[in-house]
Amino acid sequence: MSRTPNSDRILRHAVKLRSAVKDLAHGDNIISQWCHGLDEPHELPPTDWIKCYPETVDTWVFGSLCALLPVEQP
């Protein structure tokens, strides 16, 4: 039996994927901060980059699709 994708099903999967990408970006951000602290113990971490990293990853991965996805509540 063949299934044809429909927009609701694609949207549901895109929302799940977006949530997983955000979780991954937050985890990567933490690991990157640790690595920076180990590699550059006397340097301050790049706080501007740390703050915007998860949003930057979200925009990079989903691009113009972001406008079509529902806004997540914090």
Contacts in CASP RR format, 6 or more apart in sequence:
PFRMAT RR
TARGET T0000
AUTHOR 0000-0000-0000
METHOD contacts of the structure
MODEL  1
MSRTPNSDRILRHAVKLRSAVKDLAHGDNIISQWCHGLDEPHELPPTDWI
KCYPETVDTWVFGSLCALLPVEQP
11 68 0 8 1.000
11 69 0 8 1.000
14 62 0 8 1.000
14 65 0 8 1.000
14 69 0 8 1.000
15 69 0 8 1.000
15 70 0 8 1.000
18 58 0 8 1.000
18 61 0 8 1.000
18 62 0 8 1.000
18 69 0 8 1.000
18 72 0 8 1.000
19 72 0 8 1.000
21 57 0 8 1.000
21 58 0 8 1.000
21 61 0 8 1.000
21 62 0 8 1.000
22 54 0 8 1.000
22 57 0 8 1.000
22 58 0 8 1.000
22 72 0 8 1.000
24 57 0 8 1.000
25 53 0 8 1.000
25 54 0 8 1.000
25 57 0 8 1.000
25 58 0 8 1.000
26 54 0 8 1.000
28 53 0 8 1.000
28 57 0 8 1.000
29 50 0 8 1.000
29 53 0 8 1.000
29 54 0 8 1.000
32 50 0 8 1.000
32 53 0 8 1.000
33 45 0 8 1.000
33 50 0 8 1.000
36 43 0 8 1.000
36 45 0 8 1.000
36 46 0 8 1.000
37 43 0 8 1.000
37 45 0 8 1.000
58 66 0 8 1.000
59 66 0 8 1.000
62 69 0 8 1.000
END
